[in-house]
Amino acid sequence: MLAESLVYPTRAYELLAEKLNRNLFPLRTLINDAHINLIQESFFRQLIITTSKFELAQMRERTRLKLSRNSARNMIGIVDEYGILEYGQGRALKSIN
């Protein structure tokens, strides 16, 4: 929805209506009465970009797990070129480092 809000006016409205205080900006009135296109109007476009950046930062923070160096691991995946594994199977090697 974040990327679509910069392309489709209905998505822009949905994003801003969800994130902004309705008393601060009566979006429906601005769109209907003043015929403002939220994507083309520079103030609202910047507001959409700022809101999107904030949402992405929030998602990044929520998905980041806090692990100690002793318990953290990196997993790297590759394609099973030889077709040895069955669907849903995987193979993992543990390093001692």
N, CA, C and O of each residue as an XYZ file, in Angstrom:
388
protein
N       0.815     -1.192      0.000
C       0.000      0.000      0.000
C       0.861      1.259      0.000
O       0.432      2.298     -0.504
N       2.078      1.182      0.563
C       2.910      2.371      0.660
C       3.327      2.877     -0.714
O       3.209      4.071     -0.992
N       3.810      1.996     -1.571
C       4.230      2.412     -2.915
C       3.025      2.826     -3.752
O       3.099      3.789     -4.516
N       1.923      2.107     -3.610
C       0.723      2.421     -4.381
C       0.159      3.793     -4.025
O      -0.504      4.426     -4.846
N       0.422      4.251     -2.808
C      -0.118      5.541     -2.391
C       0.520      6.707     -3.143
O      -0.020      7.813     -3.132
N       1.656      6.476     -3.795
C       2.274      7.520     -4.612
C       1.788      7.492     -6.051
O       2.108      8.382     -6.839
N       1.010      6.461     -6.395
C       0.548      6.303     -7.769
C      -0.962      6.464     -7.884
O      -1.452      7.100     -8.817
N      -1.695      5.894     -6.943
C      -3.160      5.884     -7.007
C      -3.754      6.809     -5.946
O      -3.492      6.631     -4.757
N      -4.549      7.791     -6.363
C      -5.137      8.733     -5.396
C      -5.987      8.054     -4.318
O      -6.007      8.511     -3.176
N      -6.687      6.972     -4.664
C      -7.498      6.298     -3.644
C      -6.622      5.677     -2.568
O      -6.978      5.695     -1.389
N      -5.480      5.129     -2.965
C      -4.541      4.559     -1.981
C      -3.916      5.670     -1.129
O      -3.695      5.489      0.068
N      -3.634      6.815     -1.750
C      -3.086      7.951     -1.002
C      -4.076      8.396      0.060
O      -3.701      8.664      1.202
N      -5.346      8.474     -0.326
C      -6.379      8.862      0.625
C      -6.463      7.854      1.773
O      -6.532      8.247      2.938
N      -6.457      6.565      1.453
C      -6.554      5.526      2.487
C      -5.392      5.616      3.466
O      -5.587      5.505      4.676
N      -4.191      5.814      2.951
C      -3.014      5.916      3.817
C      -3.111      7.121      4.743
O      -2.934      7.001      5.956
N      -3.393      8.282      4.160
C      -3.447      9.499      4.974
C      -4.638      9.496      5.928
O      -4.529      9.990      7.050
N      -5.753      8.957      5.504
C      -6.920      8.895      6.387
C      -6.646      7.993      7.579
O      -7.144      8.235      8.678
N      -5.857      6.960      7.360
C      -5.526      6.036      8.454
C      -4.526      6.653      9.425
O      -4.610      6.417     10.630
N      -3.590      7.433      8.920
C      -2.480      7.919      9.746
C      -2.677      9.316     10.329
O      -2.063      9.653     11.342
N      -3.520     10.129      9.704
C      -3.670     11.512     10.162
C      -4.910     11.691     11.026
O      -5.890     10.955     10.907
N      -4.841     12.679     11.888
C      -5.987     13.076     12.696
C      -7.031     13.694     11.767
O      -6.726     14.623     11.020
N      -8.239     13.190     11.812
C      -9.296     13.661     10.902
C      -9.645     15.131     11.125
O     -10.072     15.806     10.188
N      -9.473     15.631     12.328
C      -9.773     17.037     12.602
C      -8.692     17.960     12.034
O      -8.961     19.119     11.717
N      -7.486     17.445     11.911
C      -6.379     18.237     11.401
C      -6.537     18.513      9.907
O      -6.394     19.652      9.461
N      -6.833     17.461      9.136
C      -7.034     17.587      7.691
C      -8.326     16.878      7.305
O      -8.375     15.648      7.306
N      -9.350     17.615      6.982
C     -10.580     16.971      6.497
C     -10.367     16.521      5.041
O     -10.797     17.196      4.105
N      -9.702     15.379      4.868
C      -9.297     14.930      3.542
C     -10.461     14.772      2.575
O     -10.371     15.186      1.419
N     -11.545     14.180      3.039
C     -12.684     13.947      2.150
C     -13.218     15.279      1.610
O     -13.569     15.378      0.434
N     -13.278     16.290      2.462
C     -13.750     17.606      2.035
C     -12.776     18.233      1.041
O     -13.194     18.827      0.046
N     -11.476     18.101      1.311
C     -10.482     18.660      0.394
C     -10.549     18.009     -0.984
O     -10.405     18.679     -2.007
N     -10.765     16.713     -0.998
C     -10.825     16.003     -2.277
C     -12.098     16.356     -3.032
O     -12.053     16.664     -4.223
N     -13.228     16.311     -2.344
C     -14.512     16.539     -3.016
C     -14.781     18.007     -3.335
O     -15.157     18.333     -4.461
N     -14.594     18.889     -2.367
C     -14.955     20.293     -2.555
C     -13.865     21.096     -3.269
O     -14.148     21.873     -4.180
N     -12.633     20.899     -2.846
C     -11.532     21.678     -3.432
C     -10.901     20.977     -4.628
O     -10.063     21.559     -5.318
N     -11.294     19.744     -4.874
C     -10.764     18.954     -6.000
C      -9.247     18.869     -5.970
O      -8.585     19.069     -6.989
N      -8.700     18.572     -4.796
C      -7.254     18.437     -4.642
C      -6.858     16.999     -4.928
O      -7.439     16.057     -4.387
N      -5.856     16.846     -5.792
C      -5.275     15.540     -6.058
C      -4.125     15.355     -5.063
O      -3.120     16.062     -5.138
N      -4.267     14.425     -4.149
C      -3.282     14.242     -3.084
C      -1.900     13.886     -3.613
O      -0.892     14.181     -2.971
N      -1.853     13.261     -4.769
C      -0.563     12.858     -5.328
C       0.147     14.033     -5.996
O       1.370     14.148     -5.904
N      -0.589     14.888     -6.653
C       0.023     15.999     -7.383
C       0.312     17.206     -6.493
O       1.251     17.955     -6.763
N      -0.458     17.402     -5.460
C      -0.243     18.524     -4.538
C       1.037     18.257     -3.747
O       1.147     17.245     -3.056
N       2.007     19.175     -3.853
C       3.343     18.928     -3.287
C       3.323     18.696     -1.776
O       4.060     17.846     -1.276
N       2.490     19.442     -1.040
C       2.435     19.262      0.412
C       1.976     17.853      0.778
O       2.590     17.192      1.615
N       0.898     17.400      0.148
C       0.369     16.084      0.468
C       1.273     14.967     -0.059
O       1.380     13.908      0.560
N       1.923     15.205     -1.205
C       2.867     14.215     -1.727
C       4.017     14.021     -0.728
O       4.413     12.890     -0.445
N       4.543     15.121     -0.202
C       5.623     15.019      0.788
C       5.113     14.349      2.066
O       5.849     13.601      2.709
N       3.885     14.607      2.428
C       3.280     13.974      3.593
C       3.164     12.460      3.385
O       3.402     11.686      4.312
N       2.801     12.043      2.182
C       2.727     10.616      1.851
C       4.109      9.987      1.938
O       4.263      8.903      2.501
N       5.114     10.656      1.386
C       6.489     10.130      1.417
C       6.986     10.014      2.851
O       7.560      8.993      3.230
N       6.768     11.059      3.652
C       7.208     11.043      5.049
C       6.498      9.944      5.838
O       7.127      9.239      6.626
N       5.205      9.802      5.629
C       4.437      8.751      6.305
C       4.933      7.376      5.894
O       5.040      6.479      6.730
N       5.233      7.203      4.621
C       5.724      5.913      4.130
C       7.087      5.577      4.731
O       7.327      4.440      5.136
N       7.981      6.571      4.789
C       9.299      6.348      5.395
C       9.162      5.959      6.867
O       9.856      5.063      7.348
N       8.266      6.638      7.574
C       8.045      6.324      8.979
C       7.522      4.895      9.139
O       7.980      4.156     10.010
N       6.568      4.513      8.301
C       6.001      3.155      8.372
C       7.064      2.100      8.078
O       7.111      1.067      8.746
N       7.917      2.351      7.084
C       8.992      1.400      6.768
C       9.983      1.286      7.926
O      10.444      0.189      8.244
N      10.308      2.409      8.553
C      11.206      2.376      9.714
C      10.580      1.596     10.866
O      11.272      0.852     11.560
N       9.281      1.762     11.070
C       8.577      1.015     12.119
C       8.601     -0.482     11.826
O       8.842     -1.286     12.726
N       8.353     -0.860     10.575
C       8.394     -2.278     10.194
C       9.780     -2.862     10.411
O       9.923     -3.973     10.922
N      10.803     -2.107     10.017
C      12.177     -2.572     10.182
C      12.500     -2.787     11.659
O      13.133     -3.778     12.023
N      12.067     -1.866     12.499
C      12.332     -1.969     13.943
C      11.592     -3.143     14.567
O      12.143     -3.844     15.416
N      10.345     -3.365     14.152
C       9.561     -4.466     14.725
C      10.087     -5.831     14.307
O       9.937     -6.803     15.048
N      10.698     -5.918     13.136
C      11.168     -7.221     12.647
C      12.600     -7.524     13.054
O      13.088     -8.630     12.823
N      13.273     -6.566     13.652
C      14.661     -6.782     14.065
C      14.679     -7.498     15.420
O      14.144     -6.994     16.408
N      15.290     -8.656     15.446
C      15.385     -9.437     16.678
C      16.670     -9.087     17.410
O      17.729     -8.970     16.793
N      16.584     -8.923     18.690
C      17.751     -8.633     19.511
C      18.325     -9.964     20.021
O      17.716    -10.626     20.861
N      19.495    -10.347     19.508
C      20.149    -11.591     19.909
C      21.577    -11.297     20.327
O      22.219    -10.388     19.801
N      22.062    -12.073     21.272
C      23.460    -11.922     21.672
C      24.360    -12.508     20.588
O      23.908    -13.305     19.766
N      25.621    -12.118     20.587
C      26.556    -12.628     19.582
C      26.722    -14.144     19.683
O      26.977    -14.808     18.678
N      26.579    -14.687     20.881
C      26.760    -16.128     21.064
C      25.605    -16.951     20.499
O      25.795    -18.112     20.139
N      24.424    -16.368     20.417
C      23.272    -17.143     19.949
C      22.813    -16.767     18.539
O      21.936    -17.429     17.983
N      23.387    -15.724     17.958
C      22.967    -15.292     16.626
C      23.636    -16.138     15.543
O      24.784    -16.557     15.689
N      22.909    -16.383     14.460
C      23.432    -17.147     13.326
C      22.973    -16.513     12.025
O      21.934    -15.854     11.984
N      23.731    -16.708     10.979
C      23.344    -16.291      9.639
C      22.987    -17.530      8.842
O      23.679    -18.546      8.911
N      21.900    -17.443      8.084
C      21.503    -18.542      7.204
C      21.585    -18.036      5.768
O      21.086    -16.959      5.441
N      22.217    -18.828      4.930
C      22.342    -18.480      3.528
C      21.747    -19.617      2.721
O      22.082    -20.780      2.945
N      20.880    -19.299      1.798
C      20.230    -20.331      1.000
C      20.737    -20.354     -0.425
O      21.099    -19.319     -0.984
N      20.760    -21.540     -1.010
C      21.106    -21.695     -2.414
C      20.119    -22.666     -3.045
O      19.382    -23.353     -2.338
N      20.105    -22.723     -4.350
C      19.202    -23.615     -5.079
C      19.760    -25.035     -5.055
O      20.970    -25.234     -5.163
N      18.881    -26.011     -4.915
C      19.262    -27.428     -4.968
C      19.431    -27.808     -6.439
O      18.508    -28.321     -7.072
N      20.623    -27.549     -6.968
C      20.884    -27.743     -8.396
C      20.775    -29.197     -8.835
O      20.442    -29.466     -9.989
N      21.048    -30.134     -7.942
C      21.065    -31.545     -8.319
C      19.758    -32.265     -8.006
O      19.619    -33.451     -8.304
N      18.799    -31.558     -7.407
C      17.499    -32.157     -7.133
C      17.535    -33.258     -6.078
O      16.746    -34.200     -6.146
N      18.424    -33.153     -5.120
C      18.565    -34.165     -4.072
C      17.472    -34.033     -3.021
O      16.936    -35.034     -2.546
N      17.145    -32.800     -2.658
C      16.174    -32.564     -1.597
C      14.750    -32.676     -2.132
O      14.473    -32.339     -3.283
N      13.855    -33.154     -1.273
C      12.425    -33.197     -1.588
C      11.821    -31.829     -1.272
O      12.439    -31.010     -0.591
N      10.612    -31.593     -1.771
C       9.927    -30.327     -1.521
C       9.761    -30.121     -0.011
O       9.297    -31.015      0.698
N      10.141    -28.946      0.466
C      10.013    -28.616      1.880
C      11.238    -28.994      2.703
O      11.320    -28.629      3.876
N      12.170    -29.699      2.132
C      13.378    -30.093      2.857
C      14.441    -29.009      2.734
O      14.431    -28.205      1.802
N      15.339    -29.007      3.677
C      16.469    -28.088      3.646
C      17.671    -28.738      4.302
O      17.543    -29.771      4.959
N      18.809    -28.154      4.132
C      20.028    -28.679      4.746
C      20.756    -27.502      5.370
O      20.894    -26.450      4.746
N      21.217    -27.675      6.585
C      21.911    -26.607      7.291
C      23.196    -27.154      7.902
O      23.234    -28.278      8.403
N      24.229    -26.353      7.851
C      25.514    -26.679      8.468
C      25.779    -25.645      9.552
O      25.545    -24.453      9.351
N      26.253    -26.090     10.671
C      26.540    -25.173     11.782
C      28.042    -24.937     11.855
O      28.837    -25.876     11.827
N      28.415    -23.660     11.949
C      29.832    -23.339     12.126
C      30.109    -23.178     13.614
O      29.215    -22.833     14.386
N      31.322    -23.422     14.002
C      31.703    -23.343     15.414
C      32.110    -21.926     15.801
O      32.212    -21.632     16.992
N      32.343    -21.049     14.852
C      32.818    -19.692     15.141
C      31.876    -19.020     16.050
O      32.090    -17.866     16.419
